[in-house]
Amino acid sequence: MKKSFFLCMVMFTSLWAIDWQGYNLEVVQQTNKNEIPMVILKDNRGFVFSVENTSLLLEEQVGVLLQIKDIVAQWSRIVPESVSFIPTENGLEILVLPKVVIYRGENMVSYIPAGIRFSWRMGLFYDFKMIVGTNLVRMRAAYENEEELLSRMHRAVKYPALYMRSDDMDILLQKVEEVEERQVVLEAENTALKKLWIAYLNRNFFGQLRPIADEKIERVVVTKKNNPHWGRKDIYQKLTSEGLRISQKEVDLILLVYFGE
């Protein structure tokens, strides 16, 4: 009985070793997790997190812990279900269990069932596993910001087999992604220029530009691609028979700009 009482005294002494209120934190709960002392805290913005194994937490580590807490609290696309800090003899371990991980319209939370694990040892690093189909992909790097982390995760989801080959593969995949994104931009710019050129060629007697409707342009382009040997009159007759109100001149201008005919 005396031994149990002594252990309880040690536990509560450890919990109160850090003056959390002095850091503008509310102590929500003091408890045990697998017989390890843990305190649940809430900051003045309502962000809740826990600190486990508090007996190992040093006063000088609290500043780093709170900086990392602020980083996680400011994320906009990774929404944590829980955030746990675990002091160790070598530094700090941080486990983020997210409920939402949104990037480019996709929720990637199902790929990280064990959460996102960070560590602090002279810097913040992440090291965790993603399950993509039958692939187990390891994510490991120095943390820069939320965007960098999400983009790496997204590349791992898109190219899991390649990503598993080497950590350096991420650099190549990043370049591929940049080229793909740039290609999308270039195609959009090219399309806009073509439409402007058509409007210029179709200008009226007073020099005013007359754009041709996107639907007409798309129908002519698609018809030509599907029937590469068709001439202008063939395409015009096909589209008008389908009920599209388009002139022969408009067909001619679209074919000229898009196909050089």
MIKOLRO-120240 format. One record per atom (N, C-alpha, C): x, y, z; residue in three letters. Coordinates in steps of 0.02 Angstrom, whole numbers, padded with zeros to 5 digits. Each point is the difference from the previous one (the first is absolute). Example, Ala and Ser with C-alpha at 12.3 -4.5 7.8 and 13.67 -1.06 7.14 Angstrom:
<pts>
u,v,w,aa
00660,-00284,00390,ALA
-00045,00059,00000,ALA
00045,00060,00000,ALA
-00018,00053,-00036,SER
00042,00059,00003,SER
-00039,00055,00037,SER
</pts>
This chain:
<pts>
u,v,w,aa
00041,-00060,00000,MET
-00041,00060,00000,MET
00043,00062,00000,MET
00053,00000,00042,LYS
00045,00057,00002,LYS
00034,00010,-00067,LYS
00018,-00057,-00033,LYS
00033,00004,-00064,LYS
-00045,00032,-00052,LYS
-00065,-00019,-00001,SER
-00048,00028,-00047,SER
-00008,00074,00012,SER
-00003,00020,00064,PHE
-00007,00071,00017,PHE
00061,00039,-00025,PHE
00059,-00029,00008,PHE
00061,00033,-00022,PHE
00001,00011,-00075,PHE
-00023,-00052,-00038,LEU
-00003,00006,-00073,LEU
-00048,00054,-00021,LEU
-00057,00005,00034,CYS
-00048,00053,-00016,CYS
00030,00068,00012,CYS
00037,00007,00055,MET
00031,00064,00015,MET
00051,00019,-00053,MET
00039,-00048,-00025,VAL
00049,00013,-00053,VAL
-00035,00022,-00063,VAL
-00057,-00033,-00016,MET
-00037,00016,-00061,MET
-00024,00072,00002,MET
-00031,00019,00055,PHE
-00028,00068,00002,PHE
00054,00053,00008,PHE
00055,-00019,00030,THR
00057,00047,00004,THR
00026,00014,-00070,THR
00004,-00052,-00043,SER
00024,00008,-00068,SER
-00048,00043,-00040,SER
-00066,-00012,00010,LEU
-00049,00038,-00038,LEU
00004,00074,00015,LEU
00014,00015,00062,TRP
00001,00071,00019,TRP
00070,00030,-00004,TRP
00048,-00038,-00025,ALA
00068,00027,-00004,ALA
00004,00060,-00046,ALA
-00042,00002,-00052,ILE
-00003,00056,-00046,ILE
-00059,00044,00018,ILE
00011,00064,00007,ASP
-00054,00047,00014,ASP
-00035,00018,-00066,ASP
-00047,-00042,-00021,TRP
-00033,00010,-00064,TRP
-00039,00066,-00002,TRP
-00030,00018,00055,GLN
-00038,00062,00002,GLN
00045,00061,-00013,GLN
00063,-00007,00019,GLY
00047,00053,-00013,GLY
00013,00009,-00074,GLY
-00017,-00050,-00040,TYR
00006,00004,-00074,TYR
-00068,00013,-00032,TYR
-00047,00025,00039,ASN
-00068,00016,-00025,ASN
-00036,-00062,-00027,ASN
00011,-00056,00033,LEU
-00033,-00063,-00019,LEU
-00045,-00024,00056,LEU
-00058,-00024,-00019,GLU
-00047,-00028,00049,GLU
00010,-00075,00005,GLU
00006,-00024,00061,VAL
00006,-00072,00012,VAL
-00070,-00029,-00002,VAL
-00015,-00036,-00053,VAL
-00066,-00029,-00009,VAL
-00008,-00064,00041,VAL
00053,-00041,-00001,GLN
-00004,-00064,00036,GLN
00070,-00026,00014,GLN
00007,-00033,00057,GLN
00062,-00035,00017,GLN
-00018,-00074,00008,GLN
00036,-00042,-00034,THR
-00019,-00070,-00001,THR
00061,-00043,-00013,THR
-00013,-00064,-00011,ASN
00052,-00048,-00018,ASN
-00017,-00031,-00067,ASN
00050,-00015,-00041,LYS
-00009,-00037,-00062,LYS
00048,-00058,00002,LYS
-00026,-00060,00008,ASN
00042,-00060,00008,ASN
00049,00009,00057,ASN
-00025,00026,00056,GLU
00039,00012,00061,GLU
00053,00053,-00009,GLU
-00005,00040,-00052,ILE
00046,00056,-00011,ILE
-00038,00065,00012,ILE
00027,00045,00041,PRO
-00036,00062,00014,PRO
-00011,00043,-00062,PRO
-00059,00029,-00006,MET
-00017,00040,-00058,MET
-00043,00059,00023,MET
00010,00057,-00032,VAL
-00040,00059,00015,VAL
-00031,00024,-00066,VAL
-00064,00017,00002,ILE
-00035,00027,-00059,ILE
-00007,00075,00011,ILE
00021,00039,-00050,LEU
00004,00073,00006,LEU
-00040,00034,-00054,LEU
-00020,00063,00012,LYS
-00035,00040,-00049,LYS
00028,00071,00001,LYS
00017,00026,-00059,ASP
00026,00068,-00003,ASP
-00057,00051,-00002,ASP
00019,00064,-00003,ASN
-00051,00053,00003,ASN
-00041,00007,-00064,ASN
00018,-00039,-00052,ARG
-00040,-00002,-00062,ARG
-00043,-00062,-00004,ARG
00001,-00040,00053,GLY
-00041,-00060,00002,GLY
00031,-00062,-00029,GLY
00064,00004,-00019,PHE
00035,-00058,-00029,PHE
00019,-00048,00056,PHE
-00021,-00064,-00007,VAL
00011,-00050,00052,VAL
00056,-00048,-00022,VAL
00045,-00016,00046,PHE
00053,-00047,-00014,PHE
00019,-00034,00065,PHE
00039,-00053,-00005,SER
00021,-00037,00060,SER
00076,-00005,00002,SER
00025,-00008,00061,VAL
00071,-00011,00011,VAL
00006,-00064,00042,VAL
00031,-00051,-00029,GLU
00009,-00063,00034,GLU
00069,-00004,00031,GLU
00008,-00047,00046,ASN
00065,-00013,00031,ASN
00030,00066,00027,ASN
-00043,00036,00036,THR
00019,00067,00022,THR
00059,00001,00047,THR
00015,-00057,00032,SER
00057,-00002,00046,SER
00066,00012,-00036,SER
00002,-00010,-00066,LEU
00062,00011,-00038,LEU
00004,00070,-00031,LEU
-00054,00038,00005,LEU
-00001,00066,-00032,LEU
00040,00050,00040,LEU
00048,00031,-00033,LEU
00041,00051,00031,LEU
-00029,00069,-00013,LEU
00011,00045,00046,GLU
-00027,00068,-00006,GLU
00023,00033,-00065,GLU
00062,-00012,-00020,GLU
00026,00031,-00061,GLU
-00031,-00030,-00064,GLU
-00033,-00057,00006,GLN
-00032,-00030,-00058,GLN
-00070,00029,-00012,GLN
-00027,00033,00050,VAL
-00069,00024,-00005,VAL
-00006,00052,-00056,VAL
00049,00044,-00007,GLY
-00002,00050,-00053,GLY
-00003,-00031,-00069,GLY
00041,-00052,-00012,VAL
-00001,-00035,-00064,VAL
-00068,-00034,-00010,VAL
-00024,-00032,00053,LEU
-00065,-00035,-00004,LEU
-00055,00049,-00020,LEU
-00001,00059,00029,LEU
-00052,00048,-00016,LEU
00007,00029,-00070,LEU
00061,00007,-00024,GLN
00011,00022,-00069,GLN
-00028,-00051,-00050,GLN
00014,-00064,00013,ILE
-00026,-00052,-00043,ILE
-00076,-00003,00004,ILE
-00027,00008,00060,LYS
-00073,00002,00009,LYS
-00031,00055,-00042,LYS
00032,00058,-00001,ASP
-00026,00057,-00040,ASP
00002,-00016,-00075,ASP
00053,-00034,-00022,ILE
00005,-00019,-00071,ILE
-00059,-00045,-00019,ILE
-00013,-00050,00041,VAL
-00055,-00047,-00015,VAL
-00067,00035,00005,VAL
-00008,00044,00048,ALA
-00064,00035,00010,ALA
-00016,00047,-00058,ALA
00051,00022,-00036,GLN
-00010,00047,-00055,GLN
-00011,-00034,-00068,GLN
00005,-00066,-00001,TRP
-00014,-00035,-00063,TRP
-00072,00014,-00022,TRP
-00010,00005,-00065,SER
-00067,00013,-00026,SER
-00030,-00059,-00037,SER
00042,-00047,-00022,ARG
-00025,-00057,-00039,ARG
00009,-00067,00034,ARG
00043,-00001,00050,ILE
00006,-00059,00043,ILE
-00035,00017,00066,ILE
-00056,-00033,00012,VAL
-00039,00013,00060,VAL
00011,-00058,00049,VAL
00033,00012,00057,PRO
00016,-00054,00046,PRO
-00061,-00024,00040,PRO
-00003,-00065,00008,GLU
-00047,-00030,00048,GLU
00030,00004,00070,GLU
00066,-00012,00003,SER
00037,00006,00063,SER
00073,00015,-00015,SER
00033,00033,00048,VAL
00071,00015,-00005,VAL
00032,-00018,00066,VAL
00051,-00044,-00003,SER
00032,-00024,00061,SER
00075,00015,-00002,SER
00026,00026,00054,PHE
00072,00012,00006,PHE
00028,-00051,00050,PHE
00055,-00033,-00019,ILE
00030,-00052,00042,ILE
00074,00018,00010,ILE
00018,00027,00057,PRO
00070,00014,00014,PRO
00040,-00066,00005,PRO
00060,00001,-00026,THR
00044,-00058,00005,THR
00068,00024,00025,THR
00044,-00047,00010,GLU
00067,00019,00023,GLU
00038,00038,-00053,GLU
-00021,-00008,-00063,ASN
00036,00032,-00056,ASN
-00035,00062,-00028,ASN
-00060,00014,00023,GLY
-00035,00058,-00027,GLY
-00075,-00006,00009,GLY
-00037,00015,-00054,LEU
-00073,-00002,00003,LEU
-00026,-00041,-00059,LEU
-00050,-00041,00013,GLU
-00037,-00034,-00052,GLU
-00070,00030,-00002,GLU
-00027,00010,-00060,ILE
-00066,00030,-00007,ILE
-00041,-00045,-00046,ILE
-00059,-00019,00022,LEU
-00045,-00041,-00040,LEU
-00063,00040,-00014,LEU
-00013,00010,-00065,VAL
-00061,00035,-00022,VAL
-00046,-00051,-00033,VAL
-00058,-00011,00030,LEU
-00051,-00043,-00030,LEU
-00051,00045,-00034,LEU
00001,00005,-00066,PRO
-00045,00047,-00034,PRO
-00068,-00030,-00015,PRO
-00051,00044,-00001,LYS
-00066,-00023,-00023,LYS
-00013,00023,-00071,LYS
00037,00050,-00024,VAL
-00006,00023,-00069,VAL
00069,00020,-00025,VAL
00017,-00021,-00061,VAL
00062,00021,-00033,VAL
-00018,00017,-00072,VAL
-00014,00063,-00013,ILE
-00025,00020,-00066,ILE
00056,00031,-00041,ILE
00008,-00026,-00062,TYR
00048,00030,-00046,TYR
-00026,-00008,-00071,TYR
-00007,00056,-00034,ARG
-00026,00001,-00069,ARG
-00067,-00037,-00006,ARG
-00042,00013,00049,GLY
-00067,-00027,-00001,GLY
-00007,-00073,00022,GLY
00056,-00032,00019,GLU
-00002,-00070,00020,GLU
00015,-00006,00074,GLU
-00039,-00041,00035,ASN
00012,-00014,00070,ASN
00046,-00061,00005,ASN
00061,00010,00023,MET
00050,-00054,00001,MET
00005,-00034,00068,MET
-00047,00014,00045,VAL
00006,-00026,00068,VAL
00000,-00076,00002,VAL
-00035,-00033,-00047,SER
-00003,-00073,00000,SER
00067,-00033,-00014,SER
00047,00038,-00029,TYR
00066,-00028,-00016,TYR
00047,00001,00061,TYR
-00020,00033,00054,ILE
00045,00006,00058,ILE
-00037,-00023,00063,ILE
-00019,-00064,00004,PRO
-00039,-00024,00057,PRO
00037,00005,00067,PRO
00066,-00001,-00001,ALA
00038,00005,00062,ALA
00020,00071,00018,ALA
-00022,00048,-00040,GLY
00015,00070,00014,GLY
00066,00024,-00027,GLY
00017,00062,00015,ILE
00061,00032,-00022,ILE
00046,00009,00061,ILE
00058,-00030,-00003,ARG
00046,00003,00057,ARG
00058,00048,-00015,ARG
00011,00045,00048,PHE
00056,00048,-00004,PHE
00048,-00013,00057,PHE
00060,00027,-00008,SER
00049,-00001,00055,SER
00039,00065,-00001,SER
00021,00020,00060,TRP
00041,00060,00006,TRP
00067,-00018,00029,TRP
00052,00008,-00040,ARG
00069,-00008,00022,ARG
00042,00050,-00039,ARG
00008,00059,00027,MET
00034,00055,-00036,MET
-00036,00018,-00065,MET
-00065,-00011,-00002,GLY
-00040,00014,-00059,GLY
-00060,-00046,-00001,GLY
-00051,00019,-00040,LEU
-00061,-00039,-00004,LEU
00001,-00045,-00062,LEU
-00010,-00064,00011,PHE
00000,-00050,-00054,PHE
-00063,-00041,00003,PHE
-00022,-00026,-00057,TYR
-00055,-00047,00000,TYR
00023,-00067,-00028,TYR
-00030,-00053,00026,ASP
00017,-00068,-00021,ASP
-00061,-00043,00015,ASP
-00037,-00018,-00053,PHE
-00061,-00039,00010,PHE
-00013,-00041,-00063,PHE
-00048,-00046,00005,LYS
-00017,-00044,-00056,LYS
-00068,00019,-00030,LYS
-00003,-00007,-00066,MET
-00063,00007,-00036,MET
-00016,-00066,-00034,MET
-00063,-00020,00002,ILE
-00021,-00061,-00033,ILE
-00041,00020,-00062,ILE
00030,-00012,-00059,VAL
-00032,00018,-00063,VAL
-00011,-00064,-00040,VAL
-00062,-00024,00000,GLY
-00014,-00065,-00032,GLY
00037,-00055,00037,GLY
00043,-00036,-00035,THR
00040,-00052,00032,THR
00070,00024,00017,THR
00012,00065,-00009,ASN
00067,00028,00011,ASN
00004,00033,00069,ASN
00056,-00013,00034,LEU
00015,00033,00064,LEU
00055,00051,-00014,LEU
-00019,00063,00002,VAL
00046,00054,-00020,VAL
00024,00037,00062,VAL
00065,00006,00006,ARG
00028,00036,00058,ARG
00011,00074,-00018,ARG
-00026,00044,00041,MET
00008,00072,-00009,MET
00050,00024,00053,MET
00056,00026,-00022,ARG
00053,00020,00048,ARG
00038,00059,-00027,ARG
00000,00056,00037,ALA
00036,00060,-00022,ALA
-00002,00052,00056,ALA
00038,00052,-00008,ALA
-00004,00058,00045,ALA
-00064,00038,-00016,ALA
-00036,00020,00052,TYR
-00063,00036,-00011,TYR
00015,00072,-00020,TYR
-00032,00023,-00053,GLU
00006,00069,-00023,GLU
-00063,00039,00014,GLU
-00056,-00024,-00026,ASN
-00064,00032,00010,ASN
-00055,-00048,-00020,ASN
-00063,00020,00011,GLU
-00056,-00044,-00015,GLU
-00004,-00016,-00074,GLU
00012,00049,-00043,GLU
-00004,-00010,-00073,GLU
00050,-00053,-00023,GLU
00061,00005,00025,GLU
00052,-00048,-00021,GLU
-00018,-00071,00022,GLU
-00025,-00006,00061,LEU
-00019,-00066,00025,LEU
-00057,-00029,-00041,LEU
-00051,00040,-00014,LEU
-00058,-00024,-00038,LEU
00019,-00018,-00071,LEU
00043,00040,-00031,SER
00020,-00014,-00069,SER
00039,-00066,-00005,SER
00043,-00014,00049,ARG
00037,-00064,00001,ARG
-00048,-00058,00008,ARG
-00048,00008,00045,MET
-00050,-00052,00011,MET
-00040,-00012,-00064,MET
-00017,00053,-00034,HIS
-00040,-00005,-00061,HIS
00039,-00036,-00055,HIS
00065,00014,-00006,ARG
00041,-00034,-00049,ARG
00006,-00075,00017,ARG
00004,-00015,00064,ALA
00004,-00070,00020,ALA
-00064,-00037,-00017,ALA
-00056,00034,00005,VAL
-00064,-00031,-00018,VAL
-00005,-00011,-00075,VAL
00026,00049,-00040,LYS
-00003,-00005,-00073,LYS
00049,-00052,-00027,LYS
00061,-00003,00029,TYR
00052,-00044,-00026,TYR
00029,-00044,00056,TYR
-00040,-00041,00033,PRO
00025,-00038,00057,PRO
00056,-00048,-00017,PRO
-00005,-00035,-00056,ALA
00052,-00049,-00018,ALA
00067,00034,-00013,ALA
-00002,00057,-00034,LEU
00062,00037,-00012,LEU
00027,00030,00063,LEU
-00044,00026,00042,TYR
00021,00034,00061,TYR
00037,-00048,00047,TYR
-00019,-00063,-00001,MET
00031,-00048,00045,MET
00072,-00017,-00018,MET
00020,00015,-00062,ARG
00066,-00021,-00022,ARG
00057,00037,00035,ARG
-00011,00065,00014,SER
00053,00040,00030,SER
-00029,00065,00026,SER
00030,00025,00054,ASP
-00020,00065,00025,ASP
00013,00055,-00052,ASP
00053,-00010,-00040,ASP
00017,00049,-00051,ASP
-00052,00003,-00055,ASP
-00041,-00053,-00006,MET
-00050,-00003,-00053,MET
-00050,00058,00007,MET
-00009,00024,00062,ASP
-00048,00055,00010,ASP
00021,00062,-00038,ASP
00066,00011,-00006,ILE
00024,00059,-00036,ILE
-00020,-00006,-00074,ILE
00010,-00060,-00028,LEU
-00019,-00010,-00070,LEU
-00076,00006,-00009,LEU
-00038,-00029,00046,LEU
-00074,00004,-00005,LEU
-00024,00072,00007,LEU
00035,00039,00041,GLN
-00018,00070,00008,GLN
00010,00036,-00067,GLN
00055,-00015,-00034,LYS
00013,00031,-00065,LYS
-00053,-00021,-00051,LYS
-00018,-00064,00002,VAL
-00053,-00024,-00046,VAL
-00065,00037,00013,VAL
-00017,00008,00064,GLU
-00062,00035,00018,GLU
00003,00072,-00022,GLU
00058,00032,00008,GLU
00007,00070,-00021,GLU
-00009,00007,-00075,GLU
00028,-00048,-00038,VAL
-00007,00001,-00073,VAL
-00073,-00009,-00018,VAL
-00034,-00047,00034,GLU
-00071,-00012,-00015,GLU
-00041,00062,00014,GLU
00014,00033,00057,GLU
-00037,00061,00017,GLU
00014,00055,-00050,GLU
00063,00006,-00020,ARG
00019,00051,-00048,ARG
-00033,-00013,-00068,ARG
-00005,-00065,-00017,GLN
-00032,-00019,-00063,GLN
-00074,00021,00000,GLN
-00033,-00009,00056,VAL
-00070,00021,00006,VAL
-00006,00075,-00011,VAL
00045,00038,00031,VAL
-00001,00073,-00007,VAL
00013,00020,-00072,VAL
00049,-00032,-00031,LEU
00016,00016,-00070,LEU
-00058,-00016,-00047,LEU
-00033,-00056,00013,GLU
-00056,-00019,-00043,GLU
-00057,00051,00008,GLU
-00011,00023,00061,ALA
-00052,00050,00011,ALA
00017,00066,-00034,ALA
00064,00019,00005,GLU
00022,00062,-00033,GLU
-00005,-00007,-00075,GLU
00018,-00058,-00026,ASN
-00002,-00012,-00072,ASN
-00072,00003,-00026,ASN
-00046,-00029,00038,THR
-00071,00001,-00019,THR
-00027,00071,-00001,THR
00019,00039,00051,ALA
-00023,00069,00004,ALA
00026,00041,-00059,ALA
00063,-00011,-00019,LEU
00029,00036,-00056,LEU
-00034,-00019,-00066,LEU
-00016,-00063,-00007,LYS
-00034,-00023,-00062,LYS
-00069,00032,-00005,LYS
-00036,00004,00055,LYS
-00067,00031,-00001,LYS
00006,00074,-00016,LYS
00051,00032,00027,LEU
00010,00071,-00014,LEU
00017,00010,-00074,LEU
00041,-00045,-00028,TRP
00019,00005,-00071,TRP
-00061,-00009,-00045,TRP
-00043,-00048,00018,ILE
-00062,-00011,-00038,ILE
-00043,00063,00002,ILE
-00007,00030,00060,ALA
-00041,00061,00007,ALA
00028,00057,-00042,ALA
00067,00003,-00004,TYR
00032,00052,-00041,TYR
-00015,-00011,-00074,TYR
00007,-00062,-00023,LEU
-00012,-00015,-00071,LEU
-00074,00009,-00017,LEU
-00043,-00005,00050,ASN
-00072,00005,-00011,ASN
-00027,00070,00014,ASN
00046,00050,00006,ARG
-00022,00068,00018,ARG
-00046,00029,-00054,ARG
-00042,00047,00020,ASN
-00049,00029,-00046,ASN
00030,00057,-00041,ASN
-00043,00035,-00037,PHE
00022,00054,-00045,PHE
00035,00057,00038,PHE
-00020,00009,00062,PHE
00028,00055,00040,PHE
00061,-00022,00042,PHE
00022,-00061,-00011,GLY
00060,-00024,00035,GLY
-00013,-00029,00069,GLY
-00063,-00008,00019,GLN
-00015,-00028,00065,GLN
00007,-00076,00000,GLN
00031,-00026,00052,LEU
00009,-00072,00005,LEU
-00066,-00036,00009,LEU
-00008,-00057,-00034,ARG
-00062,-00039,00006,ARG
00019,-00072,00019,ARG
-00001,-00015,00065,PRO
00018,-00068,00022,PRO
-00052,-00050,-00027,PRO
00023,-00061,-00009,ILE
-00044,-00055,-00019,ILE
-00013,-00041,00063,ILE
-00063,-00019,00010,ALA
-00019,-00036,00061,ALA
00042,-00062,00012,ALA
00015,-00013,00064,ASP
00041,-00058,00018,ASP
-00030,-00065,-00026,ASP
-00067,-00006,00002,GLU
-00032,-00061,-00023,GLU
00014,-00013,-00073,GLU
-00002,00052,-00041,LYS
00014,-00008,-00071,LYS
00072,-00022,-00011,LYS
00045,00032,00035,ILE
00071,-00018,-00007,ILE
00011,-00073,00019,ILE
-00028,-00019,00057,GLU
00009,-00069,00025,GLU
-00029,-00051,-00049,GLU
-00060,00015,-00027,ARG
-00032,-00048,-00046,ARG
00040,-00007,-00064,ARG
00027,00054,-00027,VAL
00040,-00004,-00061,VAL
00064,-00039,00013,VAL
00034,00016,00056,VAL
00064,-00033,00016,VAL
-00010,-00075,00011,VAL
-00051,-00018,00038,VAL
-00013,-00071,00014,VAL
-00018,-00037,-00065,VAL
-00042,00031,-00042,THR
-00021,-00031,-00063,THR
00060,-00011,-00045,THR
00044,00048,-00004,LYS
00059,-00006,-00041,LYS
00047,-00055,00025,LYS
00009,-00003,00067,LYS
00044,-00051,00028,LYS
-00028,-00070,-00011,LYS
-00066,-00006,00003,ASN
-00031,-00065,-00010,ASN
-00002,-00020,-00074,ASN
00004,00051,-00044,ASN
-00003,-00013,-00072,ASN
00055,00041,-00035,ASN
00063,-00020,00009,PRO
00056,00041,-00024,PRO
00001,00011,-00075,PRO
-00034,-00041,-00039,HIS
00002,00007,-00073,HIS
-00057,00043,-00027,HIS
-00044,00023,00045,TRP
-00055,00042,-00022,TRP
00024,00070,-00017,TRP
-00032,00030,-00049,GLY
00015,00069,-00018,GLY
-00048,00048,00035,GLY
00006,00064,-00018,ARG
-00040,00052,00033,ARG
-00075,-00010,-00012,ARG
-00018,-00015,-00062,LYS
-00070,-00008,-00016,LYS
-00030,-00061,00034,LYS
00039,-00053,00006,ASP
-00024,-00061,00034,ASP
-00017,00015,00073,ASP
00045,00036,00032,ILE
-00010,00017,00071,ILE
-00059,00047,00008,ILE
-00004,00049,-00044,TYR
-00056,00048,00003,TYR
-00067,-00035,-00009,TYR
-00005,-00043,-00049,GLN
-00062,-00036,-00013,GLN
-00018,-00046,00058,GLN
00050,-00032,00030,LYS
-00012,-00045,00056,LYS
-00029,00038,00060,LYS
00031,00056,00016,LEU
-00020,00038,00060,LEU
-00068,00033,-00010,LEU
-00012,00028,-00059,THR
-00065,00032,-00012,THR
-00056,-00052,-00001,THR
00015,-00061,-00024,SER
-00051,-00053,00000,SER
-00017,-00021,00071,SER
00045,00012,00046,GLU
-00011,-00017,00070,GLU
-00034,00057,00038,GLU
-00014,00055,-00037,GLY
-00036,00055,00031,GLY
00043,00056,00028,GLY
00065,-00003,-00011,LEU
00043,00053,00024,LEU
-00003,00060,-00047,LEU
-00013,00059,00027,ARG
-00003,00060,-00040,ARG
00070,00029,-00007,ARG
00032,-00015,-00055,ILE
00069,00021,-00013,ILE
00006,00015,-00075,ILE
00040,00051,-00017,SER
00009,00018,-00070,SER
00061,-00036,-00029,SER
00003,-00001,-00067,GLN
00057,-00031,-00033,GLN
00064,00039,00017,GLN
-00007,00067,00006,LYS
00059,00041,00017,LYS
00026,-00019,00069,LYS
-00044,-00010,00047,GLU
00022,-00018,00067,GLU
00036,-00067,00000,GLU
-00026,-00048,-00037,VAL
00034,-00065,-00006,VAL
00069,00010,-00030,VAL
00004,00040,-00053,ASP
00064,00012,-00033,ASP
00051,00031,00047,ASP
-00021,00049,00041,LEU
00047,00034,00046,LEU
00024,-00048,00054,LEU
-00045,-00040,00025,ILE
00020,-00048,00053,ILE
00050,-00050,-00026,ILE
-00013,-00027,-00060,LEU
00046,-00048,-00030,LEU
00067,00032,-00016,LEU
-00001,00063,-00020,LEU
00062,00036,-00016,LEU
00044,00008,00062,LEU
-00031,00022,00056,VAL
00040,00014,00060,VAL
00021,-00064,00035,VAL
-00044,-00049,00003,TYR
00014,-00061,00039,TYR
00038,-00053,-00040,TYR
-00010,-00001,-00066,PHE
00031,-00054,-00040,PHE
00042,00026,-00058,PHE
00002,00067,-00008,GLY
00039,00029,-00054,GLY
-00028,-00015,-00069,GLY
-00065,-00012,-00004,GLU
-00030,-00018,-00065,GLU
-00040,00060,-00028,GLU
</pts>
